[in-house]
Amino acid sequence: MSLKLEMQGQTYGPFINEYTERDVMLFALGCGAGSDGKTDLDYVYEKNLKVLPMFAAIQIVDAEVTKTIDYGFQWGGSLHWGFDLHIHQPLPICPGRLSTKVLLKGLFDRGEGRGCLAQHIGETFDEAGTKLFTNESWDCALFDGGFGGPKAPRDIVEMPERAPDYEIEQAIPLNQALIYRLSGDDHPQHVDWEYAQEFGHPKPNLHGVSTAGVACRHIIQAMFPGEPERLTRFKTRLTKSLYPGSTVKTQIWRWDDNCIHFKMVDANDPEMVYLNFGLAEWK
């Protein structure tokens, strides 16, 4: 299937997402909250429930959005590449109803054998029309490069050349992808072993938003524990597939009073970097 380049510049939606306390708790479970039975229970317990800010990201990466904005890529080679999430207002108290419009801003060519990058810009509003967050999301279609398109703009967040100020380690449960997919990303590469192996994975991998959600929890835990509503920006690049059963370590560097840079590495092999060029800001 050839890429549908004419879809660039078009806006799709609105996509409507009605959610309850159950939905935000299920999402947090899919990002590893409470996996040890005691950490980050505020995200999974209705008493004084907190919403993990990464919940904002699923508004433009769930199955309905992805299938609607199908620009002709091969599904088996689709991976989440990264995102830059700006939170303008905290997510409303549950239950809620969100409306999101998504712009397919551009398709960028990484070259034959390296894939196509797709840039999406999603804007999400509450029922009163207040803009809650803007999400710049990037996907990589590994088997669709070499179509003659422009190169993606270079966008690198500097990583300090010193020891991290904070490190938080966590084992990724073997069933985390199975839980996370119930929040709306049902791509078979995260559950079907034969499908995953057909497209180059040794086994099903973890969703990109779930991986980033783990890092998001760690950053809040380190910098402003118990106050996820303070987060205003979360940006990162997914640089390697993460497989459930791995143990990860989020490395955090203070940048200024309200900003950190971060990356996520394998706890047993720090040269294996799952998330890189990370930046988070808060009020």
Secondary structure, 3 states (H helix, E strand, C coil): CCCCHHHCCCEEEEEEEEECHHHHHHHHHCCCCCCCCCCCHHHCCCCCCCCCHHHHHHHHCCHHHHHHCCCCCCHHHEEEEEEEEEECCCCCCCCEEEEEEEEEEEEEECCCCCCEEEEEEEEEECCCCCEEEEEEEEEEECCCCCCCCCCCCCCCCCCCCCCCCEEEEEECCCCHHHHHHHHCCCCHHHCCHHHHHHCCCCCCCCCHHHHHHHHHHHHHHHHCCCCHHHEEEEEEEECCCCCCCCEEEEEEEEEECCEEEEEEEECCEEEEEEEEEEEEEEC
